[in-house]
Amino acid sequence: MKILLDFLPLILFFATFKFTEGSADAAAAFATQHFGFLVQGGVVGAKEAPVLLATLVVIAATLTQVLVLKVLRRKVDTMLWVSLLLVVVLGGATVWFHNETFIKWKPSGLYWAMALGFWISVRFFNKNLIQGMMGKDLVLPDLVWLRLNRAWIVFFAFMGVLNLAVAYNFSTSTWASFKVFGTTGLIFLFTIAQGFYLSPHLKDEAKPKDAVEDGAQ
């Protein structure tokens, strides 16, 4: 359920964009009538209407996520706060300036913030965030935890660059599809690769104590 809630703003962004993309003129008229006061000049064109409406939806969805967690008195993760800040600032700029470039920077900003957070925590506070998240379920050597943390830093840095490469070299429609399916698929594949890397260490930890002692004799 938590995973679904985490992906909900992304799903709503994609669904809104694709729905309005097929009727851009109607979307432009709707956006101008109801949200013209948020846009510089007060008029939304057919070209920018789909991404503008999708951006407004993702801002509302992310704000709702935070408010619901607060009402339920549950912890709001740091990354959700960062995501909210980025989507409000960059999404707001996209809406006001009629410029989809700003919202396209949002995923890269989030990926790089996560990479930076993982690096700063280890470098300056000697705290491995990956170990903090997974350490309750897995027992691994410190060196493996360090390598795993570095792998996620490199992966998130790469994802930030890849997002911009797609954003600047392909259409907005292609970028929106990549944002949902491409990034999700890459994260899934990276997680699978991580599992293969960890499996030998997990097997070592899973050996019965008696078997280890017999082998020592």
N, C-alpha and C positions, 0 to 999 in steps of 0.2 A: 504493500500500500504506500509506503514512504517513497519508493522509487517512482511510482505513478504520480504522486503529488509533486515530486521534484521535477518530473518531465512535463507536468501539466502546462506551464506557461509556454514551453517550446511547442507542444502539440497544438495549443490554441493559436499561437502565432502562425504556424504552418497552415492550419485549417482556415483561419481567417484570410490569409494571403491568397490561398488557392481558390477559395470561394469567391472572393471579390475580384480576383484576376480575370475570371471569365465574364464579368460584367463591369468593366472598369468605369464606363460612363455613369452607370447607376451608382457605383461606389463613390465616384467623385461628387456627384450631386448630394448623396447622403452625407458624406464627410463635410462638404461645404456648409450644408444646412445645419448640422448638429455640432460640428467641431471647428467651424470656420474661425471662431474667436481664438483658437489655440494656434492658428497658422498665420504666418506673416503674409499680409495682404488679404487674408480672409477668404481666399478661394483655393480650392484643392483641384488640381488637374487630374485627368484620367490616368496619366502615367504614374503619378506618385500615390494615388489613392489607395491601392491595395496594400503597399508596405506601410503607409501612414496608419491605416485602420488596424493592421496587424500589430503595429508598434503600440498603439493605444491599448489594444487588448492585452499584450504581454506586460505592459506597465501595470494595468489594473490587476492582472492575475498575480503578479509578483507581490504587489502591495497587499492583496487579499491573503496570500500565503503567510506573510509576516503578521498581519492582523489576527488571523485565525490562531496562529501559534501563540501570540500574546494573550488572546482571550482565553485559550486553553491552558495558559500558564506553562507552556512548554518552551524549551530552549530554542532560540533562533540561531542556527549555525552561522559562524563567521562568514562562510562563503555565500550564504543567502543574503546577508547584509551587504556584502560586496556586490553581489548580483543586483540587488535592489538599487544600490547607488549608481551602478553603471547603466542600468536600464532606464532609470529616471533621468540621469544627466544626458546620456547619449540618445536615448529615445526621445527625450524632450527636444533635443537639438534637431533630430530628424523631423519631428512634427513641425516645429517652428520654422525651420529653414527649407522645408520641402526637399530635404536631402537624405536619401537612404544610406549614404556613406556612413553616417554617424552610428546608426544601429548595427551596421555590418561590423563595426569595430568592437561591439559589445562582447561577442564570444572570445575574441582574442584578448581583450582586457581581462576577462574572467580567467582564462587559461593562464595567462602570464601572472596574474595575482596569485593563483594557486601554486604555480611553480616558484614564485618568489617567496611565498609563505613557507613552503617546504624547505627551501634553501636557508632562509633566515633562521628558522627554528633550530636547524642542526648547527649552522655556522656560529650563531651568537648565543643560543640558549641551550645547546647540547640536548635538544629535544627532537626526537624523530616522530613526526606526525603520523606517518604510516604505521609505525609500531604502536603508537597510541590508539589508532583506530582498530588495528587488527590483533594487537598483542594479547588480548583476552582470549582469543580463539586459537592462536598459533604460538608455538614456542620455537624460536629460530635463533641462530647465532647472531651476535651483534653485527658482524660483517655483512651477513645476508640482509638484515634490516637496513643497513646503510646503503647497500647496493640497490635495494628495492626503492628506497627513498630517492636516490639519484635517478633511477630509471623513470620514476614518475615526474621528476623535475624536467628531464629531457623530453619526455613525452608531451607534457603540457606546453613546453616552450615550442615544440614542433607543431602542435595543434594550433597554436596561436598564429604561427607563420602560415600554415596551410589554409586556415580560414581566410586570411587576407588575400592569399594567392587566388583562391576561388572567387572571393568577392570582387577582385579587381580584373579578373580575366574572363569571367563568365557572367551571364545574365543574372538579374535578381532572382528570377524564378529558379534557376539552377542552384544558386547559392542557398535559397530557402530549402530546397530539397536536400542539398548536401548537409545543411545545418541540422536537419532531423535525422536523415538516414545515414549519411556518410560519417558524421562524427560519432553517432551511436554505434555504428558498425566497427569503426576503428577502436573505440573504447572497449568494445566487447572483445575484439581480437587481441588487443593489448592485455586485457585481463586474462584471457586464455593462455597467452604466452607467459604471463607471470605465473600462472598455475604450473606450467611445465617446468619453469625455472625452479619453483619452490618444491616440486614433488620429491626430488632426491633427499632434500633436507627434512621433509615431512616424514618420509619413510624411516630415516634414521631416528627421528624422535619417537616414532611409533613402535620401535622394537621393544619387546618385553624386557624388563630388567633382568630376568633370569637368563634369557637368551644371551644377553650381553655378557653376563658374568660367566656363563659356560664357555663362550667364545674366548674370553680372557684366559681361562684355564687351558 
